[in-house]
Amino acid sequence: MLEVLMALSALELLRRAGWSPDRRVPVDHLMSRLRDHGHDVVPPFRDLMAQFSGLVIRSEDGKRALEFDIDRALVLTDSDWCTQYSEEIDQTVTPVARQDPHLALLLDESGGFWGAYDDLYGYKGSDILQAIEWLLIDQPGSHKLDRSLPD
């Protein structure tokens, strides 16, 4: 029952940000921008960003935000970091969003989400609702990035 309530809270945050199940925006330019910066683009990227690009999802208190802005995400993730994360998890990842001030949200080939900050990273959920719960609903500091890249 608790998981259902959390999922509903994540959906409410999405709706407050302007998301709806039928929302679609063009994303070809985003894919080109990522490739221009040396990033691979995973298959689930197009559908995810068509729904979420341009949205800023805020925690209930407004103190935390998840921005689906490729330019801002690119500031936090160069392609070398993403290549290293991909090698470690044996799946390609693509940056999709950022959470202030320094956390990048990455999408993997199977549609899972990873948080990353420099050499630290960790799995954040198998869908967007789990990622939002981890980043915006759960207490700050209650989750850590539990993996680090080798030296």
C-alpha positions in Angstrom: 0.0 0.0 0.0 2.8 2.4 0.8 4.4 1.9 -2.6 1.0 2.8 -4.3 0.8 6.0 -2.3 4.3 7.0 -3.3 3.6 6.3 -6.9 0.5 8.5 -6.7 2.6 11.2 -5.2 5.1 11.0 -8.1 2.2 11.2 -10.6 0.9 14.2 -8.8 4.3 15.9 -9.0 4.4 15.1 -12.7 0.9 16.6 -13.3 1.8 19.7 -11.4 4.8 20.1 -13.7 2.5 20.0 -16.8 2.9 16.4 -17.8 0.0 14.3 -19.1 0.0 10.8 -20.6 -0.6 12.2 -24.1 2.1 15.0 -23.9 4.5 14.8 -26.9 7.1 17.3 -28.0 9.6 17.0 -30.8 13.0 15.5 -29.8 15.1 15.0 -33.0 17.1 18.1 -32.2 17.8 16.8 -28.7 19.1 13.5 -30.2 21.4 15.5 -32.6 22.6 17.7 -29.7 23.6 14.6 -27.7 25.4 13.0 -30.6 27.2 16.3 -31.3 28.6 16.0 -27.8 29.7 12.4 -28.3 26.9 10.7 -26.4 25.2 7.5 -27.5 21.4 7.8 -27.5 19.6 4.7 -26.1 16.4 3.4 -27.7 14.0 4.5 -24.9 15.3 8.1 -25.1 12.9 9.3 -27.8 9.7 8.3 -26.0 10.9 9.5 -22.6 12.0 12.9 -23.8 8.9 13.3 -26.0 6.9 13.2 -22.8 9.2 15.0 -20.4 11.5 17.4 -22.3 11.2 21.0 -21.0 9.5 20.0 -17.8 10.8 21.0 -14.4 9.4 18.6 -11.7 9.5 20.0 -8.2 9.3 18.4 -4.8 6.2 19.2 -2.8 8.1 21.8 -0.8 9.7 23.3 -3.9 13.2 22.9 -2.6 14.3 20.2 -5.0 13.8 20.1 -8.8 14.4 17.6 -11.6 14.9 19.4 -14.9 14.4 17.6 -18.2 16.7 20.0 -20.1 19.4 18.4 -22.3 21.6 21.5 -22.3 21.7 21.6 -18.5 22.2 17.9 -18.3 25.1 18.1 -20.7 26.9 20.6 -18.4 27.0 17.7 -15.8 27.9 14.8 -18.0 30.5 14.6 -20.6 30.6 11.6 -22.9 33.7 10.1 -21.2 31.9 9.8 -17.9 28.9 8.2 -19.6 31.1 5.7 -21.4 32.7 4.7 -18.1 29.3 4.3 -16.4 28.1 2.2 -19.4 31.1 0.0 -19.2 30.6 -0.6 -15.5 26.9 -1.5 -15.8 27.2 -3.2 -19.2 24.5 -1.0 -20.7 24.7 2.3 -22.6 23.4 5.3 -20.8 22.2 8.7 -22.0 21.8 11.9 -19.9 18.2 13.0 -19.8 17.9 15.5 -16.8 19.6 17.1 -13.9 18.7 17.6 -10.3 20.2 20.7 -8.6 22.9 21.3 -8.1 25.1 18.5 -9.5 23.3 15.2 -10.0 22.7 14.0 -13.6 19.9 11.6 -14.3 20.8 9.0 -16.9 18.6 6.6 -18.9 19.8 3.1 -19.8 19.0 0.8 -22.7 16.2 -1.0 -20.8 14.5 2.2 -19.6 16.1 2.2 -16.1 17.4 5.3 -14.4 20.8 6.1 -12.9 21.9 9.0 -10.8 25.5 10.2 -11.4 27.9 12.8 -10.0 31.5 12.6 -11.2 32.8 9.1 -10.3 29.8 8.3 -8.1 26.7 6.7 -9.5 23.8 4.4 -8.6 20.6 2.8 -9.8 17.5 4.9 -9.2 14.7 2.9 -10.5 13.2 0.9 -13.4 10.8 3.7 -14.3 10.3 7.4 -14.0 8.0 7.2 -11.0 10.7 5.3 -9.0 13.3 7.9 -10.0 11.1 10.8 -9.0 10.4 9.1 -5.7 14.1 8.7 -5.0 15.0 12.2 -6.1 12.0 14.3 -5.0 9.8 12.5 -2.5 12.1 10.5 -0.3 14.0 12.5 2.4 17.1 14.2 1.1 20.2 12.2 2.1 18.2 9.0 2.7 19.7 7.5 -0.5 23.3 7.6 -1.6 25.0 7.0 -4.9 26.3 3.5 -4.0 28.8 2.8 -6.7 32.0 4.5 -7.9 34.1 4.2 -11.0 37.4 2.4 -10.6 40.5 4.7 -10.3 
